[in-house]
């Protein structure tokens, strides 16, 4: 049976969570609203100051602040979301996640050996395999996957492994 060995790192976890958020329409709508609504309200206040008080300096400050918010808010939200990702996991869970992982295809399940121990995932519980430029994802739930970074594969043929996993999911899933 096919087997691969790779290293899972903190940046791989961040990448997977950011990929999930990028494809989440609800979260993208909130980001757009935050990026457009808040500066829009600020610009309305700036216009009010200009029309009602004829105060060009305050209007200029509010306008600059609105533009700054529109530009900086996606980056600030990204930093905050990363913090929230890491707050979900305890230190023990992080130690069990990061490090060398081994995956082995067996007839009834996928065997995973990691710093957290051994885990067998039946083929029927897996959803799909997604291949990206830098990663291969084996989805075991709607929002959970085995993340395999291409650059850290230490042994085994990732392309053949992913193809075999996909055929096992199709056949036994």
LINRA-V383434 format. One record per helix or strand of 2 or more residues. SS is the DSSP state (H for helix, E for strand). FROM is the first residue (numbers start at 0). LEN is the number of residues. If there is no record, write none. Layout:
ss=SS from=FROM len=LEN
ss=SS from=FROM len=LEN
//
This chain:
ss=E from=2 len=6
ss=H from=9 len=13
ss=H from=24 len=29
ss=H from=55 len=32
ss=H from=90 len=7
ss=E from=98 len=7
ss=E from=108 len=6
ss=E from=116 len=6
ss=H from=122 len=3
ss=E from=127 len=4
ss=E from=134 len=7
ss=E from=143 len=6
ss=H from=149 len=3
ss=E from=152 len=3
ss=H from=157 len=15
//
